[in-house]
Amino acid sequence: MTYHKLTAFGSAICRKLTPFAAAGLMMMSVASCEKQLEEDPYSYYASNTFFKNVNQATMATMGVYDVLGEQSTYGFYLSLAYAIDTDIAQVQGNVLNDEKRILAHYGVSPTHPWLRETWRMLYIGIDRANLVIQRIPEMELYKNGTEDQKKTLARLLGEAQFLRALYYFDLVRLWGDVPLKTTPTQSPTEQLQLPRTDREKVYDQIITDLKAAAATVPWNSAKGQDERVSKGAVKGILARVYLYRGGYSLRQDGTMKRPDNYRQYYDSALTQTKAVIASGEHSLNTSYEQVFRNYCSLKLEPKESMFEAALFNPLGQASNSGVIGTWNSPLCDAASPYGRANSFYVTHPLFQKTFEKDDLRRDVAVATFQIDKNGNTVPLTGTADAKWAPGKWRRNWQGTSPKDPNNTDINWVLLRYADVLLMQAEAENEVNGPTQLAYSAVNEVRHRAGLPDLTPGLAQAAFFNALVDERAHELCFEGFRKWDLIRWNMLGAKIRATQTALKAYRANFPYVAGDNFQDGKHELFPIPQRERDENPTLTQNPKY
């Protein structure tokens, strides 16, 4: 079934909802879709008069979702730009001469404008969520409405709690300790110069919100075919949060540490993955390739795909669209039937060689070709292997002429069922060793890839190392590798080993991350300087 991009967000043209100014006003579209293209479509409602019915509460909650679709979040920066360089991918070009290369090649400074845009947008999402979380329980219908009304409002409350947790999780991953605010901004004059909060307290709030959301949002089969969050997605993201909390992170004293009770969090992650798997709500598509063909052609992947950031712009403009399928696609000539792909996000031949011989994922994941003006694939041979790119979002799978040379409507997928299986294998191995449960989970992923069972009888450390590789092969370029390596305290070592291996492969192979990466610094991004200028209580991350 093709995505209508209607879902919770209104019609395909009325996709963008922009609720609330920082002063606590909500800005909602009340015009028709036709008028929305012709004139300013927004009306303003003071927050103290807005939450009067289910429709208004729904619009407010959809405004919290809306932050997912910005290019400063999952349309570009969070999905692609912040997730490299790693041992499997990098931004093409060695020089530090523009914003994307400075950011990727570990030359970033606190004044980089993209960082402030993301910081600002995530806190906008949090403020919107705070308002919904405060106001829905105060509604008369929440207390005394019909059963359907109370159920719908409880679901909306849970969705806002999930999204607040997700946005705080993104902030912690990027910046570590961040200001924690759980009440909505009431006026432009409100004092907002909050200090940084220890990440353990932020994680406490994230987990509290996700547990609350899991109690009220429906399972996938009950919610309908849309991009709204399901119970399985909440539990899957909660499992991810537990693994990150139990993993390593850069602390303010410049050391990489994990909590003393880290095994407790692995055990909690295991509980969540078991619940998702036991529900029967999700399963793997029998074809790895078809998963990504579906994404490219905007078709629902209802079982394996568990949560997606919805991206759509009717005119192809940047707002609420993404660069997925242009920035991270094989090179594609602008004159081709499919439109241009600049392929700034590239992989390298040594990663391609790590796939087992019969792994069906290899030729889906790694594109060893470019697309010419006639739409034909042309192999990249010799030294052109430095231009090999992710193949999961290739232009010729998108199948239509583009509305814009840079922007697409391809959703960014934040959680697939394959990830849940691999998280279960990792958590089980950490808690109980490589048991049959751990093997069964990873082997389900391997079987879909056409591979035999993982070698039986591995020791715990060897099983973990196999999982490190399995996650790379299954989830490559989907935005997880860098953060996985950080929580395993392996990022710097992997980057340096990759650079050494590539220089041995070809002395002038373009890869510079190993020269620039500093342990105890680049596991976090710098706090944006303008935020610190406006809020002197914010301290800076180590070594910036």
VOGU-3710 file (C-alpha; in Angstrom, 3 decimals, decimal comma):
1> mtyhkltafg> 0,000/0,000/0,000  1,400/3,391/-0,967  1,908/6,048/1,683  -0,821/8,648/1,405  1,112/10,870/3,816  -2,235/11,648/5,399  -1,918/9,723/8,647  -2,280/11,795/11,748  -1,029/14,870/9,988  -4,032/15,798/7,857
11> saicrkltpf> -4,151/15,735/4,091  -1,127/15,383/1,851  -1,119/19,119/1,296  -1,977/20,022/4,888  0,892/17,909/6,198  2,730/20,630/8,102  1,232/21,637/11,405  3,121/24,251/13,350  1,592/24,572/16,768  2,877/27,061/19,415
21> aaaglmmmsv> 5,143/30,009/19,552  7,605/30,020/22,416  5,318/32,290/24,398  2,895/29,428/24,816  0,656/30,320/21,887  -0,456/27,620/19,526  -0,443/28,207/15,819  -2,791/25,860/14,037  -3,980/25,576/10,473  -7,705/26,085/10,111
31> ascekqleed> -7,786/26,968/6,449  -8,690/24,573/3,696  -5,936/22,792/1,815  -6,619/24,890/-1,242  -6,334/28,165/0,656  -3,204/26,931/2,370  -1,343/27,197/-0,908  -2,533/30,747/-1,506  -2,372/32,647/1,738  -1,268/32,572/5,350
41> pysyyasntf> -3,303/29,641/6,678  -2,690/29,974/10,396  -4,845/31,172/13,252  -3,658/31,733/16,799  -5,221/30,354/19,942  -4,073/31,207/23,429  -3,171/27,972/25,157  -5,563/28,634/28,022  -8,554/28,588/25,663  -7,448/25,973/23,143
51> fknvnqatma> -7,718/22,519/24,735  -11,507/22,334/24,660  -12,143/19,275/22,483  -10,474/16,166/21,090  -9,770/17,767/17,724  -7,828/20,618/19,306  -5,850/18,201/21,481  -5,093/16,141/18,368  -3,811/19,161/16,455  -1,583/20,136/19,363
61> tmgvydvlge> -0,130/16,627/19,564  0,472/16,488/15,829  2,492/19,657/16,246  4,831/17,727/18,537  5,296/15,124/15,798  5,982/17,890/13,315  9,461/18,483/14,739  10,520/15,031/13,482  10,152/16,216/9,891  12,442/19,237/9,992
71> qstygfylsl> 15,726/19,164/8,102  17,458/20,213/11,321  16,192/16,953/12,851  15,416/13,747/10,949  15,059/15,260/7,492  18,836/15,725/7,395  20,984/16,575/10,416  20,039/13,901/12,970  19,524/11,184/10,398  22,612/11,719/8,255
81> ayaidtdiaq> 24,937/14,597/9,040  25,636/13,854/12,699  25,920/10,088/12,232  29,279/10,014/10,375  32,317/9,654/10,043  32,593/6,077/11,322  34,401/2,871/10,422  31,855/2,153/7,678  31,000/5,555/6,188  32,108/9,157/5,833
91> vqgnvlndek> 31,318/12,408/4,081  33,147/12,427/0,749  36,049/14,848/0,417  38,977/15,222/2,796  39,096/18,996/3,158  37,454/20,933/5,984  36,084/23,604/3,689  32,356/23,568/4,324  29,798/22,909/7,039  29,125/19,260/6,253
101> rilahygvsp> 32,790/18,212/6,074  33,825/20,195/9,148  31,036/18,506/11,065  31,695/14,959/9,846  35,501/14,994/9,902  35,678/16,018/13,568  36,625/19,622/12,954  33,420/21,060/14,392  33,427/24,107/16,666  30,746/25,495/19,014
111> thpwlretwr> 29,810/28,116/16,414  28,662/25,587/13,800  25,156/26,787/12,833  23,637/23,344/12,305  24,172/22,429/15,946  22,201/25,397/17,200  19,395/24,708/14,746  19,046/21,155/16,032  19,333/22,169/19,695  16,670/24,829/19,186
121> mlyigidran> 14,299/22,565/17,260  14,493/19,735/19,794  13,649/22,129/22,599  10,770/23,518/20,545  9,471/19,956/20,304  9,926/19,485/24,044  8,073/22,726/24,809  5,202/21,651/22,584  5,118/18,269/24,297  5,228/19,900/27,729
131> lviqripeme> 2,136/21,924/26,877  0,207/18,875/25,669  1,283/16,832/28,698  0,144/19,590/31,039  -3,109/20,546/29,355  -4,706/17,248/28,304  -5,107/15,969/31,900  -6,751/19,312/32,762  -9,416/18,875/30,064  -12,963/18,205/31,176
141> lykngtedqk> -13,277/15,507/28,519  -10,181/13,724/29,865  -11,934/13,355/33,205  -15,608/13,101/32,299  -15,876/12,513/28,567  -17,136/9,395/26,831  -14,989/6,285/26,975  -13,859/6,891/23,389  -12,946/10,485/24,176  -10,995/9,527/27,281
151> ktlarllgea> -9,210/6,737/25,390  -8,271/9,060/22,531  -6,998/11,746/24,886  -4,996/9,193/26,864  -3,408/8,050/23,605  -2,544/11,624/22,646  -1,012/12,189/26,055  1,082/9,049/25,606  2,241/10,168/22,176  3,406/13,503/23,567
161> qflralyyfd> 5,223/11,701/26,384  6,934/9,425/23,863  8,040/12,334/21,711  9,333/14,341/24,667  11,372/11,300/25,673  12,690/10,879/22,125  13,763/14,513/21,866  15,535/14,392/25,230  17,211/11,143/24,169  18,535/12,876/21,051
171> lvrlwgdvpl> 19,830/15,760/23,164  21,628/13,408/25,570  23,194/11,418/22,721  24,547/14,567/21,094  25,432/16,724/24,101  25,392/14,623/27,284  24,110/16,648/30,252  21,426/19,069/29,016  18,862/21,357/30,661  15,759/19,445/31,749
181> kttptqspte> 12,456/21,298/31,538  9,113/19,526/31,902  6,733/22,486/32,058  5,644/24,605/29,100  6,995/28,087/28,545  4,311/30,510/29,680  5,511/33,859/28,357  8,362/35,510/26,443  9,672/36,957/29,701  9,900/33,625/31,526
191> qlqlprtdre> 13,350/32,926/32,923  14,794/30,156/30,736  18,461/30,257/31,699  18,511/26,715/33,025  21,740/24,927/33,932  22,691/21,529/32,577  21,072/18,554/34,297  23,021/15,376/34,976  22,174/12,914/32,207  21,153/10,260/34,728
201> kvydqiitdl> 18,286/12,517/35,827  17,417/13,196/32,200  17,403/9,445/31,566  15,102/8,996/34,561  12,615/11,372/32,916  13,001/9,707/29,506  12,248/6,284/30,980  9,320/7,606/33,021  7,809/9,137/29,892  8,310/6,012/27,789
211> kaaaatvpwn> 6,768/3,748/30,416  3,762/6,060/30,623  3,432/6,109/26,834  3,620/2,315/26,616  0,546/2,090/28,820  -1,694/4,186/26,563  -0,656/4,029/22,902  -2,092/1,113/20,882  -0,303/-1,816/19,336  0,461/-1,617/15,633
221> sakgqdervs> -2,552/-3,674/14,560  -4,932/-1,386/16,439  -3,604/2,016/15,440  -4,080/1,825/11,662  -1,569/2,334/8,879  0,078/5,634/9,667  3,291/7,084/11,040  2,008/7,565/14,592  3,808/5,691/17,323  2,662/2,233/18,429
231> kgavkgilar> 3,150/0,346/21,686  5,781/-1,853/20,038  7,722/1,210/18,903  7,619/2,714/22,397  8,953/-0,507/23,896  11,596/-0,837/21,196  12,845/2,716/21,727  12,761/2,111/25,489  15,000/-0,933/24,972  17,395/1,275/22,990
241> vylyrggysl> 17,379/3,886/25,751  18,265/1,230/28,329  21,195/0,003/26,222  22,514/3,527/25,819  22,089/4,268/29,509  23,955/1,075/30,328  26,687/1,913/27,861  29,623/4,291/27,900  29,302/8,039/27,485  31,649/11,007/27,755
251> rqdgtmkrpd> 31,391/12,705/31,140  32,217/16,270/32,103  35,542/15,189/33,603  36,640/14,030/30,132  36,417/10,281/30,800  34,304/7,616/29,144  32,244/5,873/31,811  29,324/3,521/32,170  27,132/3,264/35,290  28,193/0,841/37,996
261> nyrqyydsal> 24,782/-0,829/37,703  24,903/-1,015/33,900  23,799/-4,660/33,830  20,485/-3,568/35,337  19,796/-1,526/32,212  20,704/-4,395/29,900  18,265/-6,553/31,841  15,551/-3,908/31,432  16,290/-3,731/27,690  15,881/-7,487/27,525
271> tqtkaviasg> 12,456/-7,238/29,157  11,288/-4,716/26,561  12,552/-6,667/23,543  10,897/-9,833/24,855  7,582/-7,982/25,097  7,827/-6,726/21,514  8,751/-10,130/20,128  6,113/-11,982/22,153  3,387/-9,607/20,942  3,541/-11,003/17,409
281> ehslntsyeq> 2,826/-7,481/16,136  6,052/-7,227/14,157  8,111/-9,450/11,890  10,816/-9,277/9,257  9,941/-8,764/5,625  11,107/-11,921/3,878  13,182/-9,738/1,506  15,818/-7,326/2,819  15,898/-5,566/-0,526  12,141/-5,099/-0,608
291> vfrnycslkl> 12,226/-3,235/2,706  14,245/-0,446/1,115  12,439/-0,549/-2,198  9,279/0,073/-0,211  10,810/3,029/1,601  12,042/4,517/-1,671  8,674/4,174/-3,380  6,818/5,528/-0,307  5,069/2,247/0,439  4,131/1,155/3,905
301> epkesmfeaa> 6,348/-1,464/5,496  3,817/-2,239/8,229  5,415/-5,170/10,044  9,163/-4,590/10,029  9,147/-0,797/10,098  8,145/0,166/13,634  8,532/3,956/13,719  9,258/6,513/11,021  9,708/10,268/10,876  7,122/11,370/8,313
311> lfnplgqasn> 8,541/13,575/5,574  6,461/15,270/2,898  6,332/18,561/1,047  3,852/18,915/-1,822  6,107/21,314/-3,723  9,419/19,609/-3,047  10,641/22,436/-0,845  12,879/21,877/2,164  10,315/22,327/4,911  9,092/18,926/6,163
321> sgvigtwnsp> 11,052/17,088/3,494  14,430/15,361/3,660  17,573/14,682/1,683  17,221/10,923/2,111  17,830/9,408/-1,303  19,907/12,311/-2,626  22,582/12,939/0,010  23,030/9,222/0,776  22,319/7,674/-2,622  24,650/6,439/-5,353
331> lcdaaspygr> 25,797/9,252/-7,611  23,064/10,057/-10,096  23,339/12,409/-13,055  21,047/15,415/-12,796  19,835/14,733/-16,348  18,730/11,192/-15,504  15,029/10,299/-15,401  15,280/10,094/-11,608  16,957/13,399/-10,787  20,234/14,259/-9,137
341> ansfyvthpl> 21,997/12,529/-6,270  25,172/14,209/-5,046  26,210/11,277/-2,865  27,912/13,206/-0,090  27,521/10,173/2,182  29,883/7,406/1,005  31,147/4,067/2,246  34,415/2,311/1,342  35,492/-0,983/-0,295  36,924/-2,529/2,879
351> fqktfekddl> 33,524/-2,420/4,526  31,942/-4,005/1,458  34,481/-6,839/1,732  33,474/-7,622/5,338  30,146/-9,083/4,217  30,055/-12,856/3,987  30,108/-14,196/0,445  26,417/-15,068/0,187  25,058/-12,196/2,287  22,015/-10,863/0,456
361> rrdvavatfq> 22,399/-7,518/2,219  25,742/-6,582/0,660  24,590/-5,503/-2,778  21,558/-3,753/-1,323  23,593/-1,846/1,235  26,644/-0,922/-0,858  26,233/0,556/-4,336  29,370/-0,007/-6,413  28,002/2,005/-9,336  26,703/5,380/-10,394
371> idkngntvpl> 23,641/6,230/-12,496  24,214/8,047/-15,769  22,010/10,534/-17,617  20,158/7,706/-19,352  19,309/6,016/-16,067  21,813/3,201/-16,572  24,050/1,888/-13,812  27,760/2,286/-14,533  30,288/0,382/-12,373  32,752/2,439/-10,322
381> tgtadakwap> 36,036/0,606/-10,709  39,664/1,243/-9,820  40,197/4,294/-7,616  36,560/5,265/-8,168  35,735/2,773/-5,410  36,158/5,771/-3,082  32,771/6,885/-4,465  30,892/3,735/-3,477  27,792/4,802/-1,591  24,880/3,496/0,437
391> gkwrrnwqgt> 22,517/1,665/-1,877  19,456/1,489/0,329  17,878/4,713/-0,922  19,015/4,769/-4,548  17,377/7,193/-6,968  16,365/4,566/-9,514  14,278/2,809/-6,858  12,347/6,010/-6,231  10,802/5,537/-9,637  9,483/9,015/-10,358
401> spkdpnntdi> 10,892/12,304/-11,564  11,749/14,500/-8,591  9,795/17,520/-7,398  13,117/19,015/-6,323  16,728/18,075/-7,124  17,688/17,795/-3,458  14,616/17,016/-1,353  12,542/13,843/-1,199  9,498/12,506/0,645  11,239/9,330/1,839
411> nwvllryadv> 10,554/8,802/5,534  13,452/8,312/7,915  13,046/5,057/9,820  13,961/5,267/13,493  13,235/1,637/14,389  13,052/-1,642/12,475  12,127/-5,022/13,927  15,562/-6,348/12,937  17,044/-3,881/15,414  14,796/-5,231/18,183
421> llmqaeaene> 16,079/-8,750/17,491  19,691/-7,615/17,587  19,102/-5,611/20,760  17,651/-8,725/22,356  20,711/-10,756/21,378  23,040/-8,078/22,784  21,147/-7,644/26,054  20,780/-11,387/26,616  24,486/-11,935/25,973  25,407/-9,218/28,467
431> vngptqlays> 23,064/-10,520/31,168  23,176/-14,292/30,696  25,851/-14,960/28,123  25,341/-16,352/24,591  22,290/-18,461/25,368  19,954/-20,072/22,888  17,721/-16,980/23,179  20,607/-14,765/22,068  21,492/-17,077/19,178  17,871/-17,379/18,048
441> avnevrhrag> 17,477/-13,612/17,808  20,612/-12,969/15,772  20,046/-16,027/13,605  16,581/-14,819/12,620  18,256/-11,747/11,152  20,966/-13,818/9,484  18,500/-16,260/7,923  16,692/-13,412/6,168  20,098/-12,412/4,774  20,577/-15,922/3,339
451> lpdltpglaq> 23,252/-16,835/5,876  23,732/-19,880/8,107  23,471/-19,755/11,882  26,123/-17,865/13,754  28,959/-20,130/14,854  27,693/-22,066/17,901  29,531/-22,228/21,184  31,091/-18,764/21,123  32,357/-17,247/24,339  30,585/-14,130/25,569
461> aaffnalvde> 33,212/-11,729/24,202  33,331/-13,484/20,830  29,525/-13,403/20,586  29,582/-9,673/21,323  32,183/-9,100/18,602  30,007/-11,027/16,166  27,085/-8,769/17,104  29,206/-5,676/16,491  29,668/-6,902/12,916  26,084/-8,096/12,531
471> rahelcfegf> 24,692/-4,706/13,500  26,995/-3,070/10,956  25,827/-5,355/8,154  22,119/-5,224/8,998  21,735/-1,562/10,014  24,531/0,141/8,073  23,923/3,777/7,140  20,647/3,881/9,098  22,006/6,280/11,694  23,115/3,902/14,465
481> rkwdlirwnm> 26,756/2,949/13,901  28,368/6,014/15,433  26,186/5,909/18,530  26,680/2,146/18,892  30,448/2,593/18,819  30,259/5,374/21,395  28,177/3,342/23,845  30,639/0,452/23,379  33,575/2,887/23,864  34,996/1,876/20,486
491> lgakiratqt> 34,545/4,890/18,202  38,059/6,348/18,247  39,768/2,958/17,999  37,542/1,870/15,096  38,108/5,112/13,187  41,883/4,909/13,555  41,954/1,232/12,579  39,847/1,999/9,521  42,157/4,801/8,423  45,221/2,566/8,829
501> alkayranfp> 43,586/-0,216/6,829  42,464/2,139/4,056  45,931/3,674/3,714  47,358/0,159/3,450  44,738/-0,614/0,809  45,687/2,510/-1,160  48,045/5,129/0,179  46,035/8,100/-1,060  42,587/6,737/-0,186  40,555/9,742/1,018
511> yvagdnfqdg> 39,810/9,264/4,731  40,927/11,739/7,400  38,745/11,095/10,441  41,542/9,191/12,159  43,779/12,267/12,029  41,166/14,532/13,568  39,313/12,406/16,110  40,209/13,080/19,745  39,218/10,607/22,429  37,445/12,281/25,299
521> khelfpipqr> 36,175/15,062/23,042  34,427/13,930/19,898  32,101/11,443/21,579  29,963/14,554/22,154  29,258/17,673/20,134  29,985/21,122/21,578  27,184/23,064/23,241  26,202/25,707/20,634  28,012/28,954/21,416  24,965/31,154/20,889
531> erdenptltq> 23,093/29,116/23,477  25,930/29,696/25,923  26,026/33,403/25,070  22,319/33,652/25,882  22,513/31,310/28,869  25,770/31,759/30,824  24,819/28,881/33,141  25,603/26,400/30,348  29,076/24,919/30,667  30,935/23,573/27,619
541> npky> 31,741/19,946/26,832  35,313/18,720/27,343  38,125/20,066/25,123  35,939/22,441/23,062
//
